[in-house]
C-alpha cells in the first residue's frame, strides 16, 4: 500500500469512538537510502534468562568462552577423518582485507558447496561493496567465497569455493532419525584458535523458537557457528548455531532438513541472486505473515489485573512473566503499587549484528494509589506514560517514529493511545509498530499497556494493533 493512500484509508477499524481531536493513523515512514550492515551478534535473549549466544565469533574470538574438553579416542578418529573437509569462513573488509568476523563451514560430500550459518556470511550478503568472504582449511589453504543462497529464518547459507570435498560429510536425502541421548560430534574453529571437535548428546527438538532447533548437550564456542554436528559415521544431523549463556553445555543446532531444502534450491538455480538484500526482505515478509497469523489465530487470552482484563498470548514461542511491587517514598509509607505482566517471544530473526527482528512483545502495568491523592497519582501515571521510548531519529536501521495520539474507547474502557510506526531503511515493506495505551476511567488507578511488533508489514501492524485495542477491557469486580 502506498503512503499517499494510507493517511486516508487506514484507521483503527474497530468499534471505537475517537475523541474530538482524532486524526488519521500514522502514514508509514518512507525509508531513505540503505545503511551498511553491521557486525554479526547473538540471538535474542530469552525473558528472565541469560541470552543464547551465537556461536560465530564477531570481531575475532570471544575470549570469555571456556576451552573445549579433550576429545575421546572416538572423537579423535572422527576428526582425523573429517578435518580435510572443515573450513573456517571469514568476513573481510575489502579495503585492506582485514578480518571482520569468523565462523565455520563444511564441504558437502564431494562437491565444492559449503554449508554454514547465515549470520556467518551476513556482512558480505548485505553489504558486498564493503565486505568479502574467504575460506581457510585445516591445511592453511585459502580462497575466495561465492555466496549462492541464504535462509535467514533458519540461519543457513550455501557458498561455493574453489576446492572439493572428500565425501566425508554426508548430507542425507531423507530424514535423519536421532535417539534421545545419542552421541553427536560438533566440529569447527572455536575462538579462532584452530580447528577442533567436541562431543555431546542429542536431547530432543526445541520448539520455543519460531523454528525448530536441536538441543545438543555439548560445548559449542564462538567461531564454531556453521560447523557440522555429525553422528559417529559422519552423517550430518545439524549445523552449529548457538549456545545458552546461563546453562552448562546447552547448545543448539539447526536441523539438517532445512539445509537439505536450501541445497535443493541451489541445484535448481542457474545463477545466484544478484541482490541478497531483496532475498532477505522476502524471507522476512514471509516470516512476519506466519508470525502474525499464528499470534492472531483465535482471540487473545485474557488475564485479570485488578478491575481490568488484558490481552496476552502464551504459546511455546511466547512466554509471560509477572511481578508485583509496592513503591515507597519513605520507610513508613507505600503510596502506590504496581503489578506488571510481560510477554515476549523466545527468539527473533537475526538479520545483522545490529538488527534482530520478527518478534512481538506485550506489556501491561497496573498502577493504583495506596496513599497518593488524585493529583499526585495523575502526575505519577502521566510521567510513567511519557517515559515510553519509541526509538531514535538517528538510528541507521530504521526511520524516526511517526506517531499519532488519540483518546479512544472500545465500548468498555476509555483510553489515551499513541501509535508509532518506523520503516526499515534497508528492507522495503517492513515496519516496527509500537502502541501504548493508558486507561482514563479512574483517577486512583491506571492501566498502561504496550504492544511492540517488530519487522511486520504495515497491514499486519495495524491488524495487530486493532486486535490489541479490542481486547483491553474494564470488568466488574464482585
C-alpha positions as CSV (number, residue, x, y, z in Angstrom):
1,X,0.0,0.0,0.0
2,X,1.4,3.4,-0.9
3,X,1.9,6.0,1.8
4,X,-0.2,8.5,0.0
5,X,-3.2,6.2,0.3
6,X,-2.6,5.2,3.9
7,X,-3.3,8.5,5.5
8,X,-6.8,8.5,4.1
9,X,-7.7,4.8,4.4
10,X,-6.0,3.2,7.4
11,X,-7.6,3.8,10.8
12,X,-8.3,1.6,13.8
13,X,-11.2,-0.2,12.2
14,X,-12.9,-1.4,15.3
15,X,-15.9,-0.4,17.3
16,X,-14.3,2.7,18.8
17,X,-15.3,6.3,19.4
18,X,-12.5,8.6,18.7
19,X,-12.0,11.8,20.7
20,X,-12.7,15.2,19.3
21,X,-9.0,15.6,18.4
22,X,-9.0,12.4,16.4
23,X,-6.8,12.2,13.2
24,X,-5.8,9.6,10.8
25,X,-3.5,6.8,11.7
26,X,0.2,7.5,11.1
27,X,1.4,7.2,7.5
28,X,4.2,4.6,7.2
29,X,7.6,6.4,7.1
30,X,9.4,6.3,3.8
31,X,12.8,4.6,4.1
32,X,15.8,6.6,2.9
33,X,18.9,5.1,1.4
34,X,20.1,1.8,2.8
35,X,22.8,1.8,5.5
36,X,25.7,-0.6,5.8
37,X,25.1,-3.9,7.6
38,X,26.7,-4.1,11.0
39,X,28.5,-6.8,12.9
40,X,27.0,-10.3,13.5
41,X,25.9,-10.9,17.0
42,X,24.0,-13.2,19.4
43,X,20.3,-14.4,19.3
44,X,17.6,-12.6,21.2
45,X,17.7,-13.2,24.9
46,X,15.0,-15.3,26.4
47,X,13.0,-13.5,29.1
48,X,14.4,-13.5,32.6
49,X,17.2,-15.7,31.5
50,X,20.6,-15.1,30.1
51,X,20.8,-14.9,26.3
52,X,21.7,-17.6,23.8
53,X,25.0,-16.6,22.2
54,X,25.6,-17.0,18.5
55,X,28.4,-19.4,18.1
56,X,30.0,-17.2,15.4
57,X,32.9,-15.0,16.6
58,X,32.3,-11.3,15.9
59,X,35.4,-9.2,15.6
60,X,37.5,-12.3,16.1
61,X,37.3,-14.7,19.0
62,X,35.2,-14.3,22.1
63,X,37.7,-14.5,24.9
64,X,35.2,-15.3,27.8
65,X,34.3,-18.8,26.5
66,X,35.7,-21.9,28.2
67,X,38.1,-24.1,26.2
68,X,36.7,-27.4,24.8
69,X,37.4,-30.5,26.8
70,X,39.9,-33.1,25.5
71,X,38.1,-35.3,22.9
72,X,37.7,-39.1,23.4
73,X,39.5,-41.6,21.2
74,X,36.4,-42.0,19.1
75,X,36.2,-38.2,18.6
76,X,39.8,-38.1,17.7
77,X,39.4,-40.7,15.0
78,X,36.4,-39.0,13.6
79,X,38.2,-35.6,13.5
80,X,41.2,-37.2,11.7
81,X,38.8,-38.5,9.0
82,X,36.8,-35.3,8.7
83,X,39.3,-32.5,9.0
84,X,40.1,-32.2,5.3
85,X,36.5,-31.0,4.7
86,X,36.3,-28.5,7.5
87,X,36.7,-24.8,6.7
88,X,36.9,-21.5,8.5
89,X,34.6,-18.9,6.9
90,X,35.8,-15.4,7.3
91,X,34.3,-12.0,6.5
92,X,36.9,-9.5,5.4
93,X,36.9,-5.8,4.8
94,X,37.6,-5.3,1.1
95,X,39.8,-2.4,2.0
96,X,42.9,-4.0,3.3
97,X,41.3,-7.4,3.6
98,X,41.2,-7.1,7.4
99,X,39.3,-9.9,9.2
100,X,36.0,-8.7,10.5
101,X,34.3,-11.9,11.7
102,X,34.8,-15.6,11.6
103,X,32.8,-18.7,11.6
104,X,32.9,-22.3,10.3
105,X,31.6,-24.3,7.4
106,X,31.9,-27.8,5.8
107,X,32.1,-29.2,2.3
108,X,29.1,-31.2,1.3
109,X,30.0,-34.6,0.0
110,X,32.5,-34.4,-2.9
111,X,31.1,-31.1,-4.2
112,X,32.5,-27.6,-3.9
113,X,29.5,-26.4,-1.9
114,X,29.9,-25.4,1.7
115,X,27.2,-25.2,4.3
116,X,27.4,-22.5,7.0
117,X,25.2,-20.2,9.0
118,X,23.6,-17.1,7.5
119,X,24.9,-15.0,10.4
120,X,28.5,-16.0,9.5
121,X,28.1,-14.5,6.0
122,X,25.6,-11.7,6.7
123,X,28.1,-8.9,6.3
124,X,29.0,-9.7,2.7
125,X,25.5,-10.8,1.9
126,X,24.0,-7.4,2.8
127,X,27.0,-5.2,2.1
128,X,29.1,-6.8,-0.7
129,X,30.6,-3.4,-1.6
130,X,32.3,-3.3,1.8
131,X,32.9,-6.9,2.7
132,X,34.0,-10.1,1.0
133,X,34.3,-13.7,2.1
134,X,37.3,-16.0,2.4
135,X,37.7,-19.7,3.4
136,X,40.7,-21.3,5.1
137,X,41.1,-25.1,5.6
138,X,42.9,-27.1,8.2
139,X,46.0,-27.3,6.0
140,X,46.2,-23.5,5.8
141,X,45.0,-23.2,2.2
142,X,42.6,-20.4,1.4
143,X,40.5,-18.9,-1.3
144,X,37.5,-16.7,-2.1
145,X,33.9,-17.4,-1.5
146,X,30.9,-17.1,-3.8
147,X,27.6,-16.8,-1.9
148,X,24.9,-18.8,-3.6
149,X,21.9,-18.9,-1.2
150,X,20.7,-17.8,2.2
151,X,17.9,-18.8,4.6
152,X,17.7,-16.1,7.2
153,X,14.8,-17.7,9.0
154,X,16.8,-20.9,9.8
155,X,20.2,-19.2,9.9
156,X,21.7,-21.1,7.0
157,X,23.8,-20.3,3.9
158,X,25.4,-22.1,1.0
159,X,28.6,-20.8,-0.5
160,X,30.8,-22.1,-3.3
161,X,34.6,-22.5,-3.1
162,X,37.4,-23.5,-5.4
163,X,38.1,-26.9,-3.9
164,X,36.2,-30.1,-3.4
165,X,35.2,-32.3,-0.5
166,X,36.5,-35.8,0.1
167,X,32.9,-37.1,0.7
168,X,33.2,-37.4,4.5
169,X,30.3,-35.1,5.4
170,X,27.2,-36.8,4.1
171,X,24.1,-34.7,3.9
172,X,21.3,-37.4,3.7
173,X,18.5,-37.2,1.2
174,X,15.8,-38.1,3.7
175,X,15.0,-37.7,7.4
176,X,17.7,-38.1,10.0
177,X,16.4,-40.2,12.9
178,X,18.1,-39.5,16.2
179,X,17.6,-41.1,19.6
180,X,17.5,-39.2,22.8
181,X,21.0,-39.4,24.3
182,X,22.6,-40.4,21.1
183,X,26.2,-39.0,20.8
184,X,26.9,-36.3,18.3
185,X,30.2,-34.6,17.4
186,X,30.4,-30.9,16.6
187,X,33.3,-29.5,14.6
188,X,34.5,-26.0,13.9
189,X,37.1,-23.4,14.7
190,X,36.4,-22.2,18.3
191,X,37.6,-18.8,19.4
192,X,39.7,-18.5,16.2
193,X,42.2,-20.8,18.0
194,X,42.2,-23.7,15.5
195,X,40.0,-26.5,14.3
196,X,38.5,-28.7,17.0
197,X,35.9,-31.3,17.8
198,X,33.5,-31.5,20.8
199,X,31.2,-34.3,21.7
200,X,27.8,-34.4,23.5
201,X,24.3,-35.9,23.4
202,X,21.3,-35.1,21.3
203,X,18.4,-34.2,23.6
204,X,15.4,-33.5,21.5
205,X,13.8,-30.7,19.5
206,X,13.4,-27.3,21.0
207,X,10.2,-25.6,19.8
208,X,10.5,-22.4,21.8
209,X,12.0,-20.6,18.9
210,X,9.6,-20.0,16.0
211,X,11.6,-22.6,14.0
212,X,12.7,-25.9,15.4
213,X,16.2,-26.4,16.8
214,X,18.0,-29.4,18.2
215,X,19.3,-29.3,21.7
216,X,22.9,-30.5,21.9
217,X,24.4,-31.0,25.4
218,X,27.9,-30.4,24.3
219,X,30.2,-27.3,24.1
220,X,29.9,-25.0,21.1
221,X,32.0,-22.0,21.4
222,X,32.2,-18.8,19.4
223,X,33.7,-19.4,16.0
224,X,32.0,-22.8,15.6
225,X,28.9,-21.4,14.0
226,X,28.2,-23.1,10.7
227,X,30.2,-26.2,11.5
228,X,28.6,-29.6,11.3
229,X,27.3,-31.8,14.1
230,X,27.5,-35.4,12.9
231,X,26.8,-38.9,14.0
232,X,29.6,-41.4,14.5
233,X,29.6,-42.4,10.9
234,X,29.7,-38.8,9.5
235,X,26.1,-38.3,8.7
236,X,25.2,-34.6,9.3
237,X,22.5,-34.2,11.9
238,X,22.6,-30.4,12.2
239,X,24.5,-27.2,11.9
240,X,26.1,-25.5,14.9
241,X,24.3,-22.2,15.6
242,X,24.2,-21.0,19.3
243,X,24.6,-21.8,23.0
244,X,23.0,-20.7,26.2
245,X,25.0,-18.4,28.4
246,X,23.1,-19.3,31.6
247,X,23.5,-23.1,31.4
248,X,26.2,-25.7,31.3
249,X,26.7,-27.4,27.9
250,X,23.3,-26.3,26.5
251,X,23.8,-25.7,22.8
252,X,21.6,-25.6,19.7
253,X,21.8,-27.0,16.2
254,X,19.8,-26.2,13.0
255,X,18.2,-29.4,11.9
256,X,19.7,-30.7,8.7
257,X,16.3,-30.9,6.9
258,X,16.4,-27.1,6.5
259,X,19.8,-27.4,4.9
260,X,18.5,-30.1,2.6
261,X,15.9,-27.7,1.3
262,X,18.4,-24.9,0.7
263,X,20.8,-27.2,-1.2
264,X,18.0,-28.3,-3.5
265,X,17.2,-24.6,-4.2
266,X,20.9,-24.2,-5.2
267,X,20.7,-27.2,-7.5
268,X,17.8,-25.8,-9.4
269,X,19.1,-22.3,-9.8
270,X,21.4,-21.4,-12.7
271,X,22.9,-18.4,-11.0
272,X,22.9,-16.9,-7.5
273,X,20.7,-13.9,-6.8
274,X,22.3,-10.5,-7.6
275,X,20.8,-8.8,-4.6
276,X,20.7,-10.8,-1.3
277,X,19.0,-7.8,0.5
278,X,15.9,-8.5,-1.6
279,X,16.1,-12.2,-0.8
280,X,16.3,-11.5,2.9
281,X,13.4,-9.0,2.6
282,X,11.2,-11.6,1.0
283,X,12.0,-14.1,3.7
284,X,11.3,-11.6,6.5
285,X,8.0,-10.8,4.9
286,X,7.1,-14.5,4.8
287,X,8.1,-14.8,8.5
288,X,6.0,-11.9,9.7
289,X,2.9,-13.2,7.9
290,X,3.3,-16.6,9.6
291,X,4.1,-15.0,12.9
292,X,1.1,-12.6,13.0
293,X,-1.3,-15.3,11.6
294,X,-0.2,-17.6,14.4
295,X,-0.5,-14.8,17.0
296,X,-4.0,-13.8,16.0
297,X,-5.4,-17.3,15.4
298,X,-8.4,-17.1,17.7
299,X,-9.0,-14.4,20.3
300,X,-6.1,-13.3,22.5
301,X,-6.0,-14.8,26.0
302,X,-7.3,-12.6,28.8
303,X,-5.7,-12.0,32.2
304,X,-7.3,-10.1,35.0
305,X,-5.3,-7.2,36.6
306,X,-7.5,-5.5,39.2
307,X,-10.7,-4.4,37.5
308,X,-9.2,-4.8,34.0
309,X,-8.8,-7.6,31.5
310,X,-5.7,-7.5,29.5
311,X,-4.7,-9.5,26.3
312,X,-1.7,-11.8,26.2
313,X,-0.7,-14.8,24.0
314,X,1.1,-17.7,25.8
315,X,2.5,-20.3,23.5
316,X,5.7,-22.3,23.1
317,X,7.1,-19.3,21.3
318,X,5.9,-16.6,23.7
319,X,6.2,-16.7,27.4
320,X,4.7,-14.4,30.0
321,X,6.2,-13.3,33.3
322,X,4.7,-11.2,36.1
323,X,5.7,-9.3,39.2
324,X,4.2,-7.0,41.8
325,X,5.9,-4.4,43.9
326,X,4.7,-1.6,46.3
327,X,6.8,1.5,45.8
328,X,7.7,3.6,48.9
329,X,9.0,7.2,49.2
330,X,9.9,6.6,52.9
331,X,10.1,3.7,55.3
332,X,6.7,4.5,56.7
333,X,4.6,4.8,53.7
334,X,3.8,2.9,50.4
335,X,2.0,5.5,48.3
336,X,1.3,3.3,45.3
337,X,1.6,-0.3,44.0
338,X,2.5,-1.7,40.6
339,X,1.7,-5.1,39.0
340,X,3.4,-5.9,35.7
341,X,2.8,-8.7,33.2
342,X,5.3,-9.0,30.3
343,X,5.1,-11.4,27.4
344,X,8.0,-11.8,24.9
345,X,8.9,-14.2,22.2
346,X,11.6,-16.7,23.0
347,X,13.6,-15.8,19.9
348,X,13.9,-13.4,16.9
349,X,15.3,-13.5,13.5
350,X,19.0,-12.5,13.1
351,X,19.4,-10.1,10.2
352,X,22.7,-8.4,11.1
353,X,24.9,-7.6,14.1
354,X,22.8,-4.5,14.8
355,X,19.3,-5.9,13.8
356,X,17.2,-8.7,15.1
357,X,13.6,-8.6,14.2
358,X,10.4,-10.6,13.6
359,X,9.1,-10.7,17.1
360,X,6.2,-9.4,19.2
361,X,6.2,-8.2,22.8
362,X,3.3,-7.3,25.1
363,X,3.5,-5.5,28.5
364,X,0.8,-4.4,30.9
365,X,1.3,-2.3,34.0
366,X,-1.4,-1.8,36.6
367,X,-0.8,1.1,38.9
368,X,-3.0,2.0,41.9
369,X,-2.8,4.6,44.6
370,X,-2.4,3.4,48.2
371,X,-1.6,6.8,49.7
372,X,-1.4,9.4,47.0
373,X,-4.1,12.0,46.3
374,X,-5.7,12.2,42.9
375,X,-3.4,15.0,41.6
376,X,-0.1,13.3,42.7
377,X,-1.3,10.0,41.3
378,X,-2.1,11.6,38.0
379,X,1.4,13.1,37.9
380,X,2.8,9.7,38.6
381,X,0.9,7.8,35.9
382,X,1.4,10.6,33.4
383,X,5.2,10.5,34.0
384,X,5.2,6.8,33.5
385,X,3.3,7.1,30.2
386,X,5.7,9.8,28.9
387,X,8.8,7.7,29.7
388,X,8.0,5.3,26.9
389,X,10.7,5.2,24.2
390,X,9.9,4.7,20.5
391,X,13.4,4.9,19.1
392,X,15.9,7.5,17.9
393,X,15.7,9.6,14.7
394,X,19.4,9.0,14.4
395,X,19.0,5.2,14.0
396,X,20.8,4.0,10.9
397,X,18.5,0.9,10.7
398,X,15.1,2.5,10.8
399,X,13.5,5.8,10.2
400,X,12.4,8.0,13.0
401,X,9.0,7.2,14.6
402,X,5.9,8.7,13.1
403,X,3.2,8.8,15.8
404,X,-0.4,9.7,16.3
405,X,-2.2,10.2,19.6
406,X,-5.9,9.7,20.2
407,X,-8.4,9.4,23.0
408,X,-10.4,6.3,22.2
409,X,-12.9,3.9,23.8
410,X,-13.6,0.3,22.7
411,X,-17.0,0.2,24.5
412,X,-15.9,-0.8,28.0
413,X,-12.7,1.2,28.5
414,X,-11.8,4.8,27.6
415,X,-8.1,5.2,26.8
416,X,-5.4,7.5,25.7
417,X,-3.5,5.8,22.9
418,X,-0.3,6.5,21.0
419,X,0.6,4.5,17.9
420,X,4.1,4.9,16.4
421,X,5.5,3.4,13.1
422,X,9.0,3.1,11.9
423,X,10.2,1.9,8.5
424,X,13.2,-0.3,7.8
425,X,15.8,1.6,5.8
426,X,17.2,-1.4,4.0
427,X,14.2,-3.8,3.9
428,X,11.3,-2.3,2.0
429,X,7.8,-3.2,3.3
430,X,8.9,-3.9,6.8
431,X,8.0,-1.8,9.8
432,X,8.2,-1.6,13.6
433,X,4.9,-0.8,15.4
434,X,4.6,0.4,18.9
435,X,1.3,1.0,20.6
436,X,0.9,2.3,24.1
437,X,-2.4,2.9,26.0
438,X,-3.4,4.3,29.3
439,X,-6.8,4.0,30.8
440,X,-8.7,7.2,31.7
441,X,-11.6,5.7,33.6
442,X,-10.4,6.1,37.2
443,X,-8.4,8.9,38.9
444,X,-6.9,6.5,41.5
445,X,-5.8,3.6,39.3
446,X,-4.4,3.3,35.8
447,X,-3.7,0.5,33.3
448,X,-0.9,1.1,30.9
449,X,-0.3,-1.4,28.1
450,X,2.2,-1.6,25.4
451,X,2.4,-3.7,22.2
452,X,5.6,-3.9,20.1
453,X,5.5,-5.7,16.7
454,X,8.9,-5.7,15.1
455,X,9.5,-6.5,11.4
456,X,5.9,-6.6,10.2
457,X,4.1,-5.4,7.1
458,X,2.0,-2.2,7.5
459,X,-1.2,-4.1,7.2
460,X,-0.2,-6.7,9.8
461,X,1.0,-4.0,12.2
462,X,-2.4,-2.3,12.0
463,X,-4.2,-5.6,12.3
464,X,-2.3,-6.5,15.4
465,X,-2.9,-3.0,17.0
466,X,-6.6,-3.3,16.4
467,X,-6.8,-6.8,18.0
468,X,-4.9,-5.5,21.0
469,X,-7.1,-2.5,21.5
470,X,-10.3,-4.5,21.1
471,X,-9.2,-6.9,23.8
472,X,-8.5,-4.4,26.5
473,X,-11.5,-4.1,28.9
474,X,-12.8,-2.9,32.2
475,X,-14.8,-5.6,34.0
476,X,-16.9,-5.5,37.1
477,X,-15.2,-7.0,40.2
478,X,-17.5,-8.7,42.7
